[in-house]
Amino acid sequence: MKRNRSFRIDNFLWPVLIFAAVAIVALWTNMKAMPQRWVPDTQNPGGQTGVELSVQPLQPPGPAAGRATVPYGGLQIQEEINHAVSIVRPAVVTVSMPTAAQDPPGTDLSYISPYSNGRRQIGSGVIVDRRGYVLTTFQTVGKETAVRVKLFSGGKREYAADVVSVDAKTDLALLKIRAAEDFPTVILGNSELVEVGDLVFALGSPFGFSRTVTMGIVSSSQRQLRINGIRYPDMIQTDAVVNDGNDGGPLLNIRGEVIGINIACFMPDNHYAGIGFAIPINDAVSFINSSI
C-alpha cells in the first residue's frame, strides 16, 4: 500500500494550533486579573500623570456573633451621658422653705444641709409619680408641713406642696404638689445592680444653682455608716460632687435611671473631700409605696 506522506503533517498541525490558542487565552486572562497600581494616561504623552486605582483598606473584623456592639470613642460616651441626663432633668425640682437656724453637725460625716440664701432654704427633690409626688430628704423639709416646689420643664413653674410623709430613720420625705395635672417623672432603677466603678451623676441645686449636674463614679457600695446616731447599712458612696442644696437630689446611672438619693457627705475640717453618700433607691421604694 502506498503511504500518505501528508497525513502525519496534518496530525501535528491541529494540536499546535489548539495549544497556541489556549496559551493566548490563558495569558490574556492572567493579565486582566493582575492588580495594577498605576495606569498611564493616554491623553498625556509625556506620562507625567496617571490614574490612581482605588485600593480599599482592610476593615477590622465585626463584633462576635451574639455580642452587642460596644460604642467606642468619646463621642459615643458623650451622647450616652447627654441622653441619661436629659431623661432625668425635667423631673428634678428645687424645694424651698422659710429660713431657719441649722444645728451644727457633730461629726465630719453629716447630712447634706439645705442652702440658705438669707430668705429661703433651698434643697432638691425628684418627682417619682406623675400625680406630683416628690421624693426628697427629711433634712430638706425639717419640721415644715408645706414647702414650695419649683419645676424647670416647660418654663419655670412654682407650686405649693404638702409634706405628706417623713421618715427620720432613713432621712426621707415625700411631698405632694398642690395641682391636678400630670408631671414629668423619673425612671427608678435597681440599686442592687450597682457596681463599683459605674458612672453616676448627681443632680440638684447646690448653693441655689438649680439643676446642676456633676459626674463621678460609684466609689463603694453597701457602705455601713452611722450618721447622728442613725445606722445606714448599705449606702452608695460616690465622688460626684455634692454640696449644700444637693440634699434630696437624685443619683442616676448612665441609663438615666435613679439609683439613689443624695443625703450625706464627708467634710473633715468643713472642707469638701470628694466623698458623698446616697440612699439606695430600693430602700426608698418601700417608703414611697407606703406613703402614696
C-alpha positions in Angstrom: 0.0 0.0 0.0 1.3 3.4 -0.8 1.8 5.6 2.4 0.2 9.1 2.5 3.1 11.4 3.5 0.8 14.4 4.2 -1.2 12.6 6.9 1.5 13.0 9.7 1.9 16.7 9.0 -1.8 17.3 9.3 -1.9 15.4 12.7 0.8 17.7 14.2 -0.6 21.0 12.8 -4.0 20.9 14.6 -2.6 20.2 18.1 -0.1 23.0 17.7 -2.9 25.5 16.7 -5.1 24.4 19.6 -2.3 24.7 22.2 -1.4 28.2 20.9 -5.0 29.3 21.2 -5.2 28.0 24.8 -1.9 29.7 25.7 -3.1 33.1 24.3 -6.4 32.9 26.2 -4.7 32.0 29.5 -2.1 34.8 29.1 -4.9 37.4 28.4 -6.9 36.2 31.4 -3.9 36.5 33.8 -3.1 40.0 32.6 -6.6 41.1 33.3 -6.6 39.6 36.8 -3.2 41.2 37.7 -3.6 44.1 40.3 -2.5 47.5 38.9 -1.4 50.4 40.9 -1.0 52.9 38.1 -2.3 53.2 34.6 -0.7 55.7 32.2 -2.9 58.5 30.9 -3.1 58.0 27.2 -4.1 61.7 26.7 -0.8 62.8 28.2 2.0 61.5 26.1 4.6 62.9 28.5 3.5 60.3 31.0 3.7 62.8 33.9 0.3 62.0 35.3 -1.7 58.8 35.8 -4.9 57.4 37.0 -4.7 56.1 40.6 -6.7 53.0 41.1 -8.8 52.8 44.3 -7.5 50.2 46.8 -9.9 49.5 49.7 -8.2 49.3 53.1 -8.8 46.2 55.2 -11.7 46.6 57.6 -11.5 45.4 61.2 -13.5 42.3 62.0 -17.0 42.9 63.1 -18.3 42.0 66.6 -18.6 38.4 67.5 -21.9 36.7 66.9 -24.3 37.1 69.8 -22.4 40.0 71.3 -23.8 43.6 71.5 -21.9 46.3 69.7 -20.0 48.4 72.3 -19.7 52.1 71.4 -16.1 53.3 71.4 -14.8 56.8 71.5 -15.5 60.0 73.4 -18.4 61.0 71.1 -20.5 57.9 71.8 -19.8 58.2 75.6 -20.8 61.9 75.4 -24.1 61.0 73.7 -24.9 58.4 76.3 -24.2 60.9 79.1 -26.3 63.6 77.5 -29.2 61.1 76.9 -29.1 59.9 80.6 -29.1 63.5 81.9 -31.9 64.7 79.6 -34.2 61.9 80.8 -34.0 63.0 84.4 -33.6 66.8 84.4 -37.2 67.7 83.7 -38.2 65.9 86.9 -35.6 67.4 89.2 -37.0 70.2 91.3 -35.9 72.8 93.8 -37.5 72.6 97.3 -37.6 75.8 99.4 -39.0 77.0 102.7 -38.5 79.9 105.1 -35.0 80.1 106.5 -34.4 78.5 109.9 -31.3 78.0 112.1 -29.5 74.8 111.5 -27.9 72.6 114.2 -24.1 72.3 113.6 -23.1 68.8 112.6 -21.5 66.8 115.4 -19.0 64.9 113.2 -17.2 65.3 109.9 -19.7 62.8 108.4 -23.1 64.6 108.3 -26.2 65.1 106.3 -26.1 67.5 103.4 -27.8 70.7 104.5 -30.1 72.8 102.5 -28.5 76.0 101.3 -29.7 79.3 102.9 -29.7 82.4 100.8 -30.9 84.5 103.8 -34.5 84.4 102.8 -35.1 80.7 102.0 -33.6 77.3 102.5 -33.0 75.5 99.2 -32.7 71.8 98.8 -33.5 69.3 96.0 -36.0 66.7 95.1 -37.2 64.4 92.3 -40.7 63.7 91.0 -41.4 60.0 91.3 -45.1 59.9 90.4 -46.9 61.8 87.7 -49.6 63.0 90.1 -47.0 65.3 91.7 -45.3 63.2 94.4 -41.8 64.4 95.1 -39.1 62.4 96.9 -36.7 64.4 99.0 -34.9 64.2 102.4 -36.1 64.8 105.9 -33.2 67.3 106.3 -34.6 69.3 103.4 -38.1 69.9 104.9 -37.3 69.7 108.6 -40.4 70.3 110.6 -42.3 72.1 107.8 -45.7 70.9 106.7 -45.8 72.8 103.5 -43.0 74.0 101.1 -42.5 75.4 97.7 -41.5 73.3 94.7 -40.1 74.9 91.5 -40.1 73.0 88.2 -38.0 73.9 85.2 -39.6 71.9 82.4 -41.9 73.9 80.1 -40.8 77.2 81.7 -40.2 77.9 85.4 -43.3 77.0 87.4 -43.6 77.2 91.2 -46.1 75.3 93.3 -47.1 74.9 96.9 -46.5 71.3 98.1 -47.6 69.5 101.3 -45.3 67.3 103.3 -47.3 64.0 103.3 -44.8 61.7 104.9 -41.4 61.7 106.6 -39.1 59.0 107.9 -36.4 60.4 110.1 -34.8 56.9 110.4 -34.0 56.9 106.7 -33.9 60.7 106.2 -36.6 60.6 103.6 -39.6 62.7 103.0 -42.5 62.7 100.4 -44.2 65.8 99.2 -47.4 66.2 97.1 -47.7 69.2 94.8 -51.0 71.0 95.1 -52.0 70.7 91.4 -54.3 68.4 89.5 -52.1 67.9 86.5 -49.6 65.4 85.1 -45.9 66.0 85.9 -42.7 64.6 84.4 -41.3 61.7 86.3 -38.1 59.7 86.6 -37.3 56.1 86.0 -36.4 54.3 89.2 -33.5 51.8 88.7 -32.4 48.8 90.6 -29.7 49.7 93.2 -29.0 46.0 93.7 -27.2 46.1 90.3 -24.9 49.0 91.2 -21.2 48.1 90.9 -18.1 49.9 92.0 -16.8 51.9 89.0 -20.2 52.7 87.5 -20.5 56.2 86.1 -23.0 58.2 88.1 -24.4 61.7 88.0 -25.7 63.9 90.9 -28.4 66.4 90.1 -29.7 69.1 92.4 -29.5 72.8 93.4 -26.1 73.2 95.2 -25.9 76.7 96.7 -29.1 77.6 94.8 -27.8 76.8 91.3 -30.7 74.7 90.1 -30.4 71.5 88.1 -26.7 71.4 88.4 -25.1 68.1 87.1 -21.9 66.7 88.5 -20.3 63.4 87.4 -18.3 60.7 89.2 -18.2 57.0 89.8 -19.5 54.6 92.4 -16.6 54.5 94.8 -18.1 51.9 97.1 -21.5 50.2 97.5 -23.2 48.9 100.6 -21.2 51.2 102.8 -22.2 50.9 106.5 -22.4 54.3 108.2 -23.7 55.9 111.3 -24.9 59.5 111.0 -26.2 61.4 114.0 -26.8 58.1 115.8 -28.7 56.5 112.8 -27.3 53.4 111.2 -27.3 53.0 107.4 -26.3 49.5 106.3 -26.0 49.9 102.5 -25.2 53.4 101.4 -23.8 54.2 97.9 -20.5 56.1 98.1 -19.6 58.3 95.2 -17.1 61.0 94.3 -19.7 63.0 92.3 -19.6 66.5 93.8 -22.5 67.3 96.2 -22.8 70.4 98.3 -25.3 72.3 100.4 -28.5 72.2 98.4 -27.9 68.8 96.8 -29.8 67.1 99.7 -32.7 65.1 98.3 -31.5 65.2 94.7 -31.1 62.1 92.6 -28.1 60.0 91.9 -28.5 58.4 88.5 -26.7 55.9 86.3 -25.6 56.2 82.7 -29.0 54.9 81.6 -30.8 57.8 83.2 -32.2 55.7 86.0 -32.3 57.0 89.6 -30.3 54.6 91.7 -30.0 56.7 94.9 -31.0 59.9 96.8 -28.1 62.1 97.9 -28.2 62.7 101.6 -24.7 62.9 103.2 -21.1 63.9 102.7 -17.7 63.6 104.5 -16.2 67.0 105.2 -13.2 66.9 107.5 -12.5 70.4 109.0 -15.5 71.6 107.0 -13.7 71.1 103.7 -15.1 69.1 100.8 -13.2 65.8 100.4 -14.9 64.3 97.4 -16.9 61.7 99.3 -20.6 61.7 99.1 -23.3 59.2 100.1 -26.7 58.3 98.7 -29.6 56.1 100.0 -30.1 53.2 97.5 -33.3 53.8 95.6 -34.5 50.2 96.5 -34.6 51.4 100.2 -36.7 54.4 99.2 -39.2 52.4 97.1 -40.9 50.8 100.2 -41.2 54.3 101.8 -42.8 55.7 98.6 -45.2 52.8 98.3 -46.3 53.0 101.9 -46.8 56.8 101.7 -48.8 57.2 98.4 
